[in-house]
Amino acid sequence: MGASRTSAPARFVWYQDTSPGGPPARAFRSRPARVTEAVAVGPNGESWMYQFEYEPFGGRLIAVVRR
């Protein structure tokens, strides 16, 4: 994908559920995740940032988001 990659240390976060397209839900429900980010630099110098989310206890990858 690229000539080089860098990553940030993982951090533990809580996400609050939101109404579809709206403000946070009235009932507070949240889900924990371990999050780490990585930057990949392509051969033409363009960089892409990705965020990886993992279950905090099982370690299963639950989301990959390109920023």
PDBQT receptor file of N, H, CA, C and O in Angstrom, charges set to zero:
ATOM      1  N   MET A   1       0.810  -1.181   0.000  1.00  0.00    +0.000 N 
ATOM      2  CA  MET A   1       0.000   0.000   0.000  1.00  0.00    +0.000 C 
ATOM      3  C   MET A   1       0.857   1.250   0.000  1.00  0.00    +0.000 C 
ATOM      4  O   MET A   1       0.458   2.272  -0.558  1.00  0.00    +0.000 OA
ATOM      5  N   GLY A   2       2.016   1.188   0.609  1.00  0.00    +0.000 N 
ATOM      6  H   GLY A   2       2.340   0.358   1.063  1.00  0.00    +0.000 HD
ATOM      7  CA  GLY A   2       2.830   2.389   0.655  1.00  0.00    +0.000 C 
ATOM      8  C   GLY A   2       4.254   2.085   1.018  1.00  0.00    +0.000 C 
ATOM      9  O   GLY A   2       4.620   0.944   1.300  1.00  0.00    +0.000 OA
ATOM     10  N   ALA A   3       5.048   3.121   1.005  1.00  0.00    +0.000 N 
ATOM     11  H   ALA A   3       4.751   4.048   0.775  1.00  0.00    +0.000 HD
ATOM     12  CA  ALA A   3       6.458   2.968   1.285  1.00  0.00    +0.000 C 
ATOM     13  C   ALA A   3       6.740   2.899   2.786  1.00  0.00    +0.000 C 
ATOM     14  O   ALA A   3       7.719   2.283   3.205  1.00  0.00    +0.000 OA
ATOM     15  N   SER A   4       5.889   3.527   3.594  1.00  0.00    +0.000 N 
ATOM     16  H   SER A   4       5.093   4.028   3.254  1.00  0.00    +0.000 HD
ATOM     17  CA  SER A   4       6.142   3.507   5.032  1.00  0.00    +0.000 C 
ATOM     18  C   SER A   4       4.831   3.536   5.802  1.00  0.00    +0.000 C 
ATOM     19  O   SER A   4       3.797   3.959   5.286  1.00  0.00    +0.000 OA
ATOM     20  N   ARG A   5       4.897   3.075   7.056  1.00  0.00    +0.000 N 
ATOM     21  H   ARG A   5       5.737   2.732   7.475  1.00  0.00    +0.000 HD
ATOM     22  CA  ARG A   5       3.723   3.076   7.931  1.00  0.00    +0.000 C 
ATOM     23  C   ARG A   5       4.168   3.493   9.322  1.00  0.00    +0.000 C 
ATOM     24  O   ARG A   5       5.260   3.138   9.767  1.00  0.00    +0.000 OA
ATOM     25  N   THR A   6       3.321   4.245  10.005  1.00  0.00    +0.000 N 
ATOM     26  H   THR A   6       2.434   4.533   9.644  1.00  0.00    +0.000 HD
ATOM     27  CA  THR A   6       3.554   4.569  11.409  1.00  0.00    +0.000 C 
ATOM     28  C   THR A   6       2.256   4.320  12.150  1.00  0.00    +0.000 C 
ATOM     29  O   THR A   6       1.177   4.417  11.566  1.00  0.00    +0.000 OA
ATOM     30  N   SER A   7       2.354   3.998  13.436  1.00  0.00    +0.000 N 
ATOM     31  H   SER A   7       3.231   3.918  13.910  1.00  0.00    +0.000 HD
ATOM     32  CA  SER A   7       1.136   3.765  14.216  1.00  0.00    +0.000 C 
ATOM     33  C   SER A   7       1.254   4.434  15.576  1.00  0.00    +0.000 C 
ATOM     34  O   SER A   7       2.353   4.663  16.081  1.00  0.00    +0.000 OA
ATOM     35  N   ALA A   8       0.105   4.743  16.155  1.00  0.00    +0.000 N 
ATOM     36  H   ALA A   8      -0.787   4.557  15.745  1.00  0.00    +0.000 HD
ATOM     37  CA  ALA A   8       0.043   5.350  17.486  1.00  0.00    +0.000 C 
ATOM     38  C   ALA A   8      -0.255   4.254  18.504  1.00  0.00    +0.000 C 
ATOM     39  O   ALA A   8      -0.822   3.220  18.150  1.00  0.00    +0.000 OA
ATOM     40  N   PRO A   9       0.119   4.466  19.760  1.00  0.00    +0.000 N 
ATOM     41  CA  PRO A   9      -0.197   3.472  20.790  1.00  0.00    +0.000 C 
ATOM     42  C   PRO A   9      -1.717   3.302  20.925  1.00  0.00    +0.000 C 
ATOM     43  O   PRO A   9      -2.468   4.250  20.696  1.00  0.00    +0.000 OA
ATOM     44  N   ALA A  10      -2.161   2.117  21.290  1.00  0.00    +0.000 N 
ATOM     45  H   ALA A  10      -1.550   1.348  21.476  1.00  0.00    +0.000 HD
ATOM     46  CA  ALA A  10      -3.590   1.858  21.477  1.00  0.00    +0.000 C 
ATOM     47  C   ALA A  10      -4.097   2.629  22.687  1.00  0.00    +0.000 C 
ATOM     48  O   ALA A  10      -3.367   2.841  23.656  1.00  0.00    +0.000 OA
ATOM     49  N   ARG A  11      -5.346   3.040  22.618  1.00  0.00    +0.000 N 
ATOM     50  H   ARG A  11      -5.938   2.868  21.831  1.00  0.00    +0.000 HD
ATOM     51  CA  ARG A  11      -5.984   3.697  23.760  1.00  0.00    +0.000 C 
ATOM     52  C   ARG A  11      -7.352   3.067  23.972  1.00  0.00    +0.000 C 
ATOM     53  O   ARG A  11      -7.930   2.492  23.051  1.00  0.00    +0.000 OA
ATOM     54  N   PHE A  12      -7.863   3.180  25.189  1.00  0.00    +0.000 N 
ATOM     55  H   PHE A  12      -7.394   3.648  25.938  1.00  0.00    +0.000 HD
ATOM     56  CA  PHE A  12      -9.146   2.596  25.564  1.00  0.00    +0.000 C 
ATOM     57  C   PHE A  12     -10.176   3.705  25.571  1.00  0.00    +0.000 C 
ATOM     58  O   PHE A  12      -9.971   4.719  26.239  1.00  0.00    +0.000 OA
ATOM     59  N   VAL A  13     -11.293   3.549  24.844  1.00  0.00    +0.000 N 
ATOM     60  H   VAL A  13     -11.460   2.726  24.302  1.00  0.00    +0.000 HD
ATOM     61  CA  VAL A  13     -12.324   4.586  24.779  1.00  0.00    +0.000 C 
ATOM     62  C   VAL A  13     -13.706   3.976  24.975  1.00  0.00    +0.000 C 
ATOM     63  O   VAL A  13     -13.903   2.773  24.805  1.00  0.00    +0.000 OA
ATOM     64  N   TRP A  14     -14.659   4.834  25.337  1.00  0.00    +0.000 N 
ATOM     65  H   TRP A  14     -14.499   5.811  25.475  1.00  0.00    +0.000 HD
ATOM     66  CA  TRP A  14     -16.073   4.464  25.434  1.00  0.00    +0.000 C 
ATOM     67  C   TRP A  14     -16.808   5.271  24.395  1.00  0.00    +0.000 C 
ATOM     68  O   TRP A  14     -16.605   6.481  24.294  1.00  0.00    +0.000 OA
ATOM     69  N   TYR A  15     -17.658   4.630  23.620  1.00  0.00    +0.000 N 
ATOM     70  H   TYR A  15     -17.824   3.647  23.701  1.00  0.00    +0.000 HD
ATOM     71  CA  TYR A  15     -18.493   5.313  22.639  1.00  0.00    +0.000 C 
ATOM     72  C   TYR A  15     -19.917   5.354  23.163  1.00  0.00    +0.000 C 
ATOM     73  O   TYR A  15     -20.427   4.345  23.649  1.00  0.00    +0.000 OA
ATOM     74  N   GLN A  16     -20.567   6.515  23.069  1.00  0.00    +0.000 N 
ATOM     75  H   GLN A  16     -20.152   7.334  22.674  1.00  0.00    +0.000 HD
ATOM     76  CA  GLN A  16     -21.966   6.622  23.466  1.00  0.00    +0.000 C 
ATOM     77  C   GLN A  16     -22.844   6.377  22.253  1.00  0.00    +0.000 C 
ATOM     78  O   GLN A  16     -22.567   6.882  21.165  1.00  0.00    +0.000 OA
ATOM     79  N   ASP A  17     -23.904   5.601  22.442  1.00  0.00    +0.000 N 
ATOM     80  H   ASP A  17     -24.129   5.191  23.326  1.00  0.00    +0.000 HD
ATOM     81  CA  ASP A  17     -24.858   5.353  21.359  1.00  0.00    +0.000 C 
ATOM     82  C   ASP A  17     -25.535   6.663  20.970  1.00  0.00    +0.000 C 
ATOM     83  O   ASP A  17     -25.791   7.510  21.826  1.00  0.00    +0.000 OA
ATOM     84  N   THR A  18     -25.822   6.826  19.698  1.00  0.00    +0.000 N 
ATOM     85  H   THR A  18     -25.614   6.138  19.003  1.00  0.00    +0.000 HD
ATOM     86  CA  THR A  18     -26.505   8.022  19.212  1.00  0.00    +0.000 C 
ATOM     87  C   THR A  18     -27.737   7.625  18.424  1.00  0.00    +0.000 C 
ATOM     88  O   THR A  18     -27.825   6.515  17.898  1.00  0.00    +0.000 OA
ATOM     89  N   SER A  19     -28.680   8.538  18.349  1.00  0.00    +0.000 N 
ATOM     90  H   SER A  19     -28.608   9.439  18.777  1.00  0.00    +0.000 HD
ATOM     91  CA  SER A  19     -29.833   8.341  17.493  1.00  0.00    +0.000 C 
ATOM     92  C   SER A  19     -29.361   8.460  16.054  1.00  0.00    +0.000 C 
ATOM     93  O   SER A  19     -28.434   9.223  15.782  1.00  0.00    +0.000 OA
ATOM     94  N   PRO A  20     -29.969   7.730  15.118  1.00  0.00    +0.000 N 
ATOM     95  CA  PRO A  20     -29.528   7.823  13.713  1.00  0.00    +0.000 C 
ATOM     96  C   PRO A  20     -29.586   9.258  13.205  1.00  0.00    +0.000 C 
ATOM     97  O   PRO A  20     -30.663   9.847  13.110  1.00  0.00    +0.000 OA
ATOM     98  N   GLY A  21     -28.437   9.812  12.882  1.00  0.00    +0.000 N 
ATOM     99  H   GLY A  21     -27.562   9.335  12.958  1.00  0.00    +0.000 HD
ATOM    100  CA  GLY A  21     -28.351  11.168  12.346  1.00  0.00    +0.000 C 
ATOM    101  C   GLY A  21     -28.690  12.263  13.333  1.00  0.00    +0.000 C 
ATOM    102  O   GLY A  21     -28.952  13.395  12.929  1.00  0.00    +0.000 OA
ATOM    103  N   GLY A  22     -28.691  11.952  14.614  1.00  0.00    +0.000 N 
ATOM    104  H   GLY A  22     -28.478  11.032  14.942  1.00  0.00    +0.000 HD
ATOM    105  CA  GLY A  22     -29.096  12.962  15.584  1.00  0.00    +0.000 C 
ATOM    106  C   GLY A  22     -28.215  13.019  16.803  1.00  0.00    +0.000 C 
ATOM    107  O   GLY A  22     -27.086  12.529  16.794  1.00  0.00    +0.000 OA
ATOM    108  N   PRO A  23     -28.741  13.624  17.865  1.00  0.00    +0.000 N 
ATOM    109  CA  PRO A  23     -27.976  13.774  19.107  1.00  0.00    +0.000 C 
ATOM    110  C   PRO A  23     -27.840  12.437  19.838  1.00  0.00    +0.000 C 
ATOM    111  O   PRO A  23     -28.446  11.445  19.434  1.00  0.00    +0.000 OA
ATOM    112  N   PRO A  24     -27.048  12.407  20.909  1.00  0.00    +0.000 N 
ATOM    113  CA  PRO A  24     -26.907  11.161  21.677  1.00  0.00    +0.000 C 
ATOM    114  C   PRO A  24     -28.266  10.643  22.147  1.00  0.00    +0.000 C 
ATOM    115  O   PRO A  24     -29.187  11.419  22.403  1.00  0.00    +0.000 OA
ATOM    116  N   ALA A  25     -28.371   9.327  22.252  1.00  0.00    +0.000 N 
ATOM    117  H   ALA A  25     -27.622   8.697  22.044  1.00  0.00    +0.000 HD
ATOM    118  CA  ALA A  25     -29.615   8.698  22.683  1.00  0.00    +0.000 C 
ATOM    119  C   ALA A  25     -29.957   9.139  24.106  1.00  0.00    +0.000 C 
ATOM    120  O   ALA A  25     -29.070   9.494  24.883  1.00  0.00    +0.000 OA
ATOM    121  N   ARG A  26     -31.253   9.114  24.443  1.00  0.00    +0.000 N 
ATOM    122  H   ARG A  26     -31.973   8.826  23.812  1.00  0.00    +0.000 HD
ATOM    123  CA  ARG A  26     -31.690   9.551  25.774  1.00  0.00    +0.000 C 
ATOM    124  C   ARG A  26     -31.160   8.627  26.862  1.00  0.00    +0.000 C 
ATOM    125  O   ARG A  26     -30.693   9.094  27.901  1.00  0.00    +0.000 OA
ATOM    126  N   ALA A  27     -31.227   7.330  26.631  1.00  0.00    +0.000 N 
ATOM    127  H   ALA A  27     -31.606   6.951  25.787  1.00  0.00    +0.000 HD
ATOM    128  CA  ALA A  27     -30.678   6.379  27.600  1.00  0.00    +0.000 C 
ATOM    129  C   ALA A  27     -29.188   6.249  27.343  1.00  0.00    +0.000 C 
ATOM    130  O   ALA A  27     -28.761   6.034  26.209  1.00  0.00    +0.000 OA
ATOM    131  N   PHE A  28     -28.403   6.380  28.397  1.00  0.00    +0.000 N 
ATOM    132  H   PHE A  28     -28.750   6.555  29.318  1.00  0.00    +0.000 HD
ATOM    133  CA  PHE A  28     -26.955   6.305  28.210  1.00  0.00    +0.000 C 
ATOM    134  C   PHE A  28     -26.539   4.853  28.097  1.00  0.00    +0.000 C 
ATOM    135  O   PHE A  28     -26.575   4.107  29.076  1.00  0.00    +0.000 OA
ATOM    136  N   ARG A  29     -26.149   4.461  26.912  1.00  0.00    +0.000 N 
ATOM    137  H   ARG A  29     -26.120   5.066  26.117  1.00  0.00    +0.000 HD
ATOM    138  CA  ARG A  29     -25.571   3.143  26.669  1.00  0.00    +0.000 C 
ATOM    139  C   ARG A  29     -24.240   3.395  25.983  1.00  0.00    +0.000 C 
ATOM    140  O   ARG A  29     -24.113   4.299  25.157  1.00  0.00    +0.000 OA
ATOM    141  N   SER A  30     -23.286   2.613  26.323  1.00  0.00    +0.000 N 
ATOM    142  H   SER A  30     -23.389   1.879  26.994  1.00  0.00    +0.000 HD
ATOM    143  CA  SER A  30     -21.985   2.817  25.700  1.00  0.00    +0.000 C 
ATOM    144  C   SER A  30     -21.329   1.482  25.445  1.00  0.00    +0.000 C 
ATOM    145  O   SER A  30     -21.712   0.454  26.003  1.00  0.00    +0.000 OA
ATOM    146  N   ARG A  31     -20.325   1.528  24.580  1.00  0.00    +0.000 N 
ATOM    147  H   ARG A  31     -20.014   2.363  24.127  1.00  0.00    +0.000 HD
ATOM    148  CA  ARG A  31     -19.554   0.318  24.289  1.00  0.00    +0.000 C 
ATOM    149  C   ARG A  31     -18.079   0.669  24.360  1.00  0.00    +0.000 C 
ATOM    150  O   ARG A  31     -17.666   1.715  23.860  1.00  0.00    +0.000 OA
ATOM    151  N   PRO A  32     -17.288  -0.185  24.972  1.00  0.00    +0.000 N 
ATOM    152  CA  PRO A  32     -15.857   0.071  25.060  1.00  0.00    +0.000 C 
ATOM    153  C   PRO A  32     -15.141  -0.428  23.806  1.00  0.00    +0.000 C 
ATOM    154  O   PRO A  32     -15.630  -1.318  23.109  1.00  0.00    +0.000 OA
ATOM    155  N   ALA A  33     -13.995   0.149  23.536  1.00  0.00    +0.000 N 
ATOM    156  H   ALA A  33     -13.598   0.871  24.102  1.00  0.00    +0.000 HD
ATOM    157  CA  ALA A  33     -13.170  -0.302  22.410  1.00  0.00    +0.000 C 
ATOM    158  C   ALA A  33     -11.728   0.092  22.658  1.00  0.00    +0.000 C 
ATOM    159  O   ALA A  33     -11.450   1.114  23.287  1.00  0.00    +0.000 OA
ATOM    160  N   ARG A  34     -10.821  -0.718  22.164  1.00  0.00    +0.000 N 
ATOM    161  H   ARG A  34     -11.046  -1.548  21.653  1.00  0.00    +0.000 HD
ATOM    162  CA  ARG A  34      -9.399  -0.356  22.089  1.00  0.00    +0.000 C 
ATOM    163  C   ARG A  34      -9.207   0.228  20.714  1.00  0.00    +0.000 C 
ATOM    164  O   ARG A  34      -9.606  -0.381  19.722  1.00  0.00    +0.000 OA
ATOM    165  N   VAL A  35      -8.605   1.395  20.632  1.00  0.00    +0.000 N 
ATOM    166  H   VAL A  35      -8.281   1.890  21.438  1.00  0.00    +0.000 HD
ATOM    167  CA  VAL A  35      -8.465   2.093  19.363  1.00  0.00    +0.000 C 
ATOM    168  C   VAL A  35      -6.992   2.402  19.115  1.00  0.00    +0.000 C 
ATOM    169  O   VAL A  35      -6.279   2.848  20.015  1.00  0.00    +0.000 OA
ATOM    170  N   THR A  36      -6.551   2.161  17.898  1.00  0.00    +0.000 N 
ATOM    171  H   THR A  36      -7.129   1.799  17.167  1.00  0.00    +0.000 HD
ATOM    172  CA  THR A  36      -5.217   2.566  17.486  1.00  0.00    +0.000 C 
ATOM    173  C   THR A  36      -5.318   3.156  16.080  1.00  0.00    +0.000 C 
ATOM    174  O   THR A  36      -6.208   2.791  15.312  1.00  0.00    +0.000 OA
ATOM    175  N   GLU A  37      -4.428   4.043  15.755  1.00  0.00    +0.000 N 
ATOM    176  H   GLU A  37      -3.705   4.339  16.379  1.00  0.00    +0.000 HD
ATOM    177  CA  GLU A  37      -4.428   4.687  14.445  1.00  0.00    +0.000 C 
ATOM    178  C   GLU A  37      -3.122   4.396  13.732  1.00  0.00    +0.000 C 
ATOM    179  O   GLU A  37      -2.077   4.233  14.362  1.00  0.00    +0.000 OA
ATOM    180  N   ALA A  38      -3.191   4.335  12.434  1.00  0.00    +0.000 N 
ATOM    181  H   ALA A  38      -4.040   4.467  11.922  1.00  0.00    +0.000 HD
ATOM    182  CA  ALA A  38      -1.999   4.097  11.619  1.00  0.00    +0.000 C 
ATOM    183  C   ALA A  38      -2.039   5.019  10.414  1.00  0.00    +0.000 C 
ATOM    184  O   ALA A  38      -3.107   5.308   9.873  1.00  0.00    +0.000 OA
ATOM    185  N   VAL A  39      -0.872   5.477  10.002  1.00  0.00    +0.000 N 
ATOM    186  H   VAL A  39      -0.005   5.243  10.442  1.00  0.00    +0.000 HD
ATOM    187  CA  VAL A  39      -0.745   6.312   8.814  1.00  0.00    +0.000 C 
ATOM    188  C   VAL A  39       0.095   5.560   7.804  1.00  0.00    +0.000 C 
ATOM    189  O   VAL A  39       1.199   5.108   8.107  1.00  0.00    +0.000 OA
ATOM    190  N   ALA A  40      -0.437   5.432   6.606  1.00  0.00    +0.000 N 
ATOM    191  H   ALA A  40      -1.334   5.799   6.360  1.00  0.00    +0.000 HD
ATOM    192  CA  ALA A  40       0.297   4.790   5.516  1.00  0.00    +0.000 C 
ATOM    193  C   ALA A  40       0.612   5.850   4.465  1.00  0.00    +0.000 C 
ATOM    194  O   ALA A  40      -0.251   6.646   4.094  1.00  0.00    +0.000 OA
ATOM    195  N   VAL A  41       1.849   5.850   3.995  1.00  0.00    +0.000 N 
ATOM    196  H   VAL A  41       2.550   5.203   4.297  1.00  0.00    +0.000 HD
ATOM    197  CA  VAL A  41       2.270   6.809   2.977  1.00  0.00    +0.000 C 
ATOM    198  C   VAL A  41       2.519   6.052   1.684  1.00  0.00    +0.000 C 
ATOM    199  O   VAL A  41       3.328   5.126   1.630  1.00  0.00    +0.000 OA
ATOM    200  N   GLY A  42       1.807   6.465   0.647  1.00  0.00    +0.000 N 
ATOM    201  H   GLY A  42       1.150   7.217   0.691  1.00  0.00    +0.000 HD
ATOM    202  CA  GLY A  42       1.929   5.812  -0.651  1.00  0.00    +0.000 C 
ATOM    203  C   GLY A  42       3.179   6.233  -1.400  1.00  0.00    +0.000 C 
ATOM    204  O   GLY A  42       3.878   7.153  -0.977  1.00  0.00    +0.000 OA
ATOM    205  N   PRO A  43       3.462   5.572  -2.501  1.00  0.00    +0.000 N 
ATOM    206  CA  PRO A  43       4.663   5.872  -3.277  1.00  0.00    +0.000 C 
ATOM    207  C   PRO A  43       4.665   7.281  -3.853  1.00  0.00    +0.000 C 
ATOM    208  O   PRO A  43       5.731   7.823  -4.148  1.00  0.00    +0.000 OA
ATOM    209  N   ASN A  44       3.485   7.887  -4.020  1.00  0.00    +0.000 N 
ATOM    210  H   ASN A  44       2.619   7.447  -3.781  1.00  0.00    +0.000 HD
ATOM    211  CA  ASN A  44       3.431   9.253  -4.552  1.00  0.00    +0.000 C 
ATOM    212  C   ASN A  44       3.440  10.296  -3.445  1.00  0.00    +0.000 C 
ATOM    213  O   ASN A  44       3.296  11.485  -3.727  1.00  0.00    +0.000 OA
ATOM    214  N   GLY A  45       3.605   9.882  -2.195  1.00  0.00    +0.000 N 
ATOM    215  H   GLY A  45       3.722   8.916  -1.965  1.00  0.00    +0.000 HD
ATOM    216  CA  GLY A  45       3.693  10.797  -1.063  1.00  0.00    +0.000 C 
ATOM    217  C   GLY A  45       2.359  11.085  -0.390  1.00  0.00    +0.000 C 
ATOM    218  O   GLY A  45       2.328  11.764   0.637  1.00  0.00    +0.000 OA
ATOM    219  N   GLU A  46       1.267  10.592  -0.937  1.00  0.00    +0.000 N 
ATOM    220  H   GLU A  46       1.293  10.040  -1.771  1.00  0.00    +0.000 HD
ATOM    221  CA  GLU A  46      -0.038  10.793  -0.326  1.00  0.00    +0.000 C 
ATOM    222  C   GLU A  46      -0.147   9.920   0.923  1.00  0.00    +0.000 C 
ATOM    223  O   GLU A  46       0.271   8.762   0.914  1.00  0.00    +0.000 OA
ATOM    224  N   SER A  47      -0.710  10.479   2.000  1.00  0.00    +0.000 N 
ATOM    225  H   SER A  47      -1.050  11.420   2.007  1.00  0.00    +0.000 HD
ATOM    226  CA  SER A  47      -0.832   9.695   3.230  1.00  0.00    +0.000 C 
ATOM    227  C   SER A  47      -2.299   9.434   3.533  1.00  0.00    +0.000 C 
ATOM    228  O   SER A  47      -3.171  10.255   3.248  1.00  0.00    +0.000 OA
ATOM    229  N   TRP A  48      -2.548   8.263   4.120  1.00  0.00    +0.000 N 
ATOM    230  H   TRP A  48      -1.840   7.596   4.352  1.00  0.00    +0.000 HD
ATOM    231  CA  TRP A  48      -3.878   7.837   4.523  1.00  0.00    +0.000 C 
ATOM    232  C   TRP A  48      -3.833   7.485   5.998  1.00  0.00    +0.000 C 
ATOM    233  O   TRP A  48      -2.928   6.782   6.448  1.00  0.00    +0.000 OA
ATOM    234  N   MET A  49      -4.820   7.978   6.759  1.00  0.00    +0.000 N 
ATOM    235  H   MET A  49      -5.556   8.548   6.393  1.00  0.00    +0.000 HD
ATOM    236  CA  MET A  49      -4.909   7.636   8.171  1.00  0.00    +0.000 C 
ATOM    237  C   MET A  49      -6.061   6.657   8.362  1.00  0.00    +0.000 C 
ATOM    238  O   MET A  49      -7.164   6.870   7.859  1.00  0.00    +0.000 OA
ATOM    239  N   TYR A  50      -5.791   5.588   9.091  1.00  0.00    +0.000 N 
ATOM    240  H   TYR A  50      -4.894   5.414   9.499  1.00  0.00    +0.000 HD
ATOM    241  CA  TYR A  50      -6.787   4.570   9.393  1.00  0.00    +0.000 C 
ATOM    242  C   TYR A  50      -6.914   4.431  10.903  1.00  0.00    +0.000 C 
ATOM    243  O   TYR A  50      -5.924   4.528  11.627  1.00  0.00    +0.000 OA
ATOM    244  N   GLN A  51      -8.133   4.203  11.372  1.00  0.00    +0.000 N 
ATOM    245  H   GLN A  51      -8.937   4.124  10.784  1.00  0.00    +0.000 HD
ATOM    246  CA  GLN A  51      -8.389   3.938  12.789  1.00  0.00    +0.000 C 
ATOM    247  C   GLN A  51      -8.909   2.517  12.903  1.00  0.00    +0.000 C 
ATOM    248  O   GLN A  51      -9.870   2.148  12.229  1.00  0.00    +0.000 OA
ATOM    249  N   PHE A  52      -8.277   1.716  13.755  1.00  0.00    +0.000 N 
ATOM    250  H   PHE A  52      -7.496   2.015  14.303  1.00  0.00    +0.000 HD
ATOM    251  CA  PHE A  52      -8.658   0.329  13.990  1.00  0.00    +0.000 C 
ATOM    252  C   PHE A  52      -9.278   0.225  15.376  1.00  0.00    +0.000 C 
ATOM    253  O   PHE A  52      -8.692   0.688  16.355  1.00  0.00    +0.000 OA
ATOM    254  N   GLU A  53     -10.461  -0.381  15.467  1.00  0.00    +0.000 N 
ATOM    255  H   GLU A  53     -10.937  -0.757  14.672  1.00  0.00    +0.000 HD
ATOM    256  CA  GLU A  53     -11.138  -0.563  16.749  1.00  0.00    +0.000 C 
ATOM    257  C   GLU A  53     -11.227  -2.055  17.046  1.00  0.00    +0.000 C 
ATOM    258  O   GLU A  53     -11.605  -2.853  16.188  1.00  0.00    +0.000 OA
ATOM    259  N   TYR A  54     -10.872  -2.415  18.271  1.00  0.00    +0.000 N 
ATOM    260  H   TYR A  54     -10.564  -1.767  18.968  1.00  0.00    +0.000 HD
ATOM    261  CA  TYR A  54     -10.864  -3.807  18.705  1.00  0.00    +0.000 C 
ATOM    262  C   TYR A  54     -11.732  -3.958  19.945  1.00  0.00    +0.000 C 
ATOM    263  O   TYR A  54     -11.853  -3.026  20.741  1.00  0.00    +0.000 OA
ATOM    264  N   GLU A  55     -12.346  -5.152  20.112  1.00  0.00    +0.000 N 
ATOM    265  H   GLU A  55     -12.248  -5.908  19.466  1.00  0.00    +0.000 HD
ATOM    266  CA  GLU A  55     -13.027  -5.456  21.361  1.00  0.00    +0.000 C 
ATOM    267  C   GLU A  55     -11.971  -5.424  22.461  1.00  0.00    +0.000 C 
ATOM    268  O   GLU A  55     -10.879  -5.962  22.277  1.00  0.00    +0.000 OA
ATOM    269  N   PRO A  56     -12.276  -4.806  23.598  1.00  0.00    +0.000 N 
ATOM    270  CA  PRO A  56     -11.243  -4.655  24.627  1.00  0.00    +0.000 C 
ATOM    271  C   PRO A  56     -10.843  -5.947  25.311  1.00  0.00    +0.000 C 
ATOM    272  O   PRO A  56      -9.717  -6.054  25.799  1.00  0.00    +0.000 OA
ATOM    273  N   PHE A  57     -11.735  -6.942  25.363  1.00  0.00    +0.000 N 
ATOM    274  H   PHE A  57     -12.649  -6.855  24.967  1.00  0.00    +0.000 HD
ATOM    275  CA  PHE A  57     -11.419  -8.155  26.102  1.00  0.00    +0.000 C 
ATOM    276  C   PHE A  57     -11.147  -9.337  25.183  1.00  0.00    +0.000 C 
ATOM    277  O   PHE A  57     -10.279 -10.157  25.482  1.00  0.00    +0.000 OA
ATOM    278  N   GLY A  58     -11.868  -9.443  24.069  1.00  0.00    +0.000 N 
ATOM    279  H   GLY A  58     -12.573  -8.777  23.826  1.00  0.00    +0.000 HD
ATOM    280  CA  GLY A  58     -11.673 -10.545  23.131  1.00  0.00    +0.000 C 
ATOM    281  C   GLY A  58     -10.614 -10.253  22.088  1.00  0.00    +0.000 C 
ATOM    282  O   GLY A  58     -10.022 -11.176  21.529  1.00  0.00    +0.000 OA
ATOM    283  N   GLY A  59     -10.368  -8.977  21.818  1.00  0.00    +0.000 N 
ATOM    284  H   GLY A  59     -10.849  -8.227  22.272  1.00  0.00    +0.000 HD
ATOM    285  CA  GLY A  59      -9.355  -8.605  20.854  1.00  0.00    +0.000 C 
ATOM    286  C   GLY A  59      -9.786  -8.693  19.401  1.00  0.00    +0.000 C 
ATOM    287  O   GLY A  59      -8.957  -8.544  18.503  1.00  0.00    +0.000 OA
ATOM    288  N   ARG A  60     -11.084  -8.936  19.150  1.00  0.00    +0.000 N 
ATOM    289  H   ARG A  60     -11.757  -9.057  19.879  1.00  0.00    +0.000 HD
ATOM    290  CA  ARG A  60     -11.566  -9.059  17.772  1.00  0.00    +0.000 C 
ATOM    291  C   ARG A  60     -11.660  -7.680  17.120  1.00  0.00    +0.000 C 
ATOM    292  O   ARG A  60     -12.137  -6.730  17.740  1.00  0.00    +0.000 OA
ATOM    293  N   LEU A  61     -11.210  -7.569  15.882  1.00  0.00    +0.000 N 
ATOM    294  H   LEU A  61     -10.823  -8.341  15.377  1.00  0.00    +0.000 HD
ATOM    295  CA  LEU A  61     -11.311  -6.326  15.121  1.00  0.00    +0.000 C 
ATOM    296  C   LEU A  61     -12.776  -6.069  14.819  1.00  0.00    +0.000 C 
ATOM    297  O   LEU A  61     -13.441  -6.917  14.223  1.00  0.00    +0.000 OA
ATOM    298  N   ILE A  62     -13.301  -4.889  15.227  1.00  0.00    +0.000 N 
ATOM    299  H   ILE A  62     -12.761  -4.201  15.711  1.00  0.00    +0.000 HD
ATOM    300  CA  ILE A  62     -14.718  -4.607  15.018  1.00  0.00    +0.000 C 
ATOM    301  C   ILE A  62     -14.962  -3.467  14.036  1.00  0.00    +0.000 C 
ATOM    302  O   ILE A  62     -16.083  -3.317  13.550  1.00  0.00    +0.000 OA
ATOM    303  N   ALA A  63     -13.941  -2.653  13.728  1.00  0.00    +0.000 N 
ATOM    304  H   ALA A  63     -13.031  -2.775  14.123  1.00  0.00    +0.000 HD
ATOM    305  CA  ALA A  63     -14.150  -1.578  12.761  1.00  0.00    +0.000 C 
ATOM    306  C   ALA A  63     -12.807  -1.064  12.253  1.00  0.00    +0.000 C 
ATOM    307  O   ALA A  63     -11.813  -1.033  12.978  1.00  0.00    +0.000 OA
ATOM    308  N   VAL A  64     -12.810  -0.662  10.981  1.00  0.00    +0.000 N 
ATOM    309  H   VAL A  64     -13.618  -0.687  10.391  1.00  0.00    +0.000 HD
ATOM    310  CA  VAL A  64     -11.683   0.030  10.373  1.00  0.00    +0.000 C 
ATOM    311  C   VAL A  64     -12.266   1.262   9.699  1.00  0.00    +0.000 C 
ATOM    312  O   VAL A  64     -13.167   1.153   8.867  1.00  0.00    +0.000 OA
ATOM    313  N   VAL A  65     -11.755   2.429  10.055  1.00  0.00    +0.000 N 
ATOM    314  H   VAL A  65     -11.023   2.517  10.730  1.00  0.00    +0.000 HD
ATOM    315  CA  VAL A  65     -12.285   3.681   9.516  1.00  0.00    +0.000 C 
ATOM    316  C   VAL A  65     -11.145   4.453   8.878  1.00  0.00    +0.000 C 
ATOM    317  O   VAL A  65     -10.097   4.645   9.495  1.00  0.00    +0.000 OA
ATOM    318  N   ARG A  66     -11.345   4.897   7.641  1.00  0.00    +0.000 N 
ATOM    319  H   ARG A  66     -12.196   4.741   7.140  1.00  0.00    +0.000 HD
ATOM    320  CA  ARG A  66     -10.334   5.761   6.996  1.00  0.00    +0.000 C 
ATOM    321  C   ARG A  66     -10.685   7.203   7.311  1.00  0.00    +0.000 C 
ATOM    322  O   ARG A  66     -11.818   7.635   7.101  1.00  0.00    +0.000 OA
ATOM    323  N   ARG A  67      -9.739   7.927   7.801  1.00  0.00    +0.000 N 
ATOM    324  H   ARG A  67      -8.818   7.576   7.972  1.00  0.00    +0.000 HD
ATOM    325  CA  ARG A  67      -9.957   9.323   8.194  1.00  0.00    +0.000 C 
ATOM    326  C   ARG A  67      -9.417  10.265   7.164  1.00  0.00    +0.000 C 
ATOM    327  O   ARG A  67      -9.513  11.481   7.330  1.00  0.00    +0.000 OA
TER     328      ARG A  67
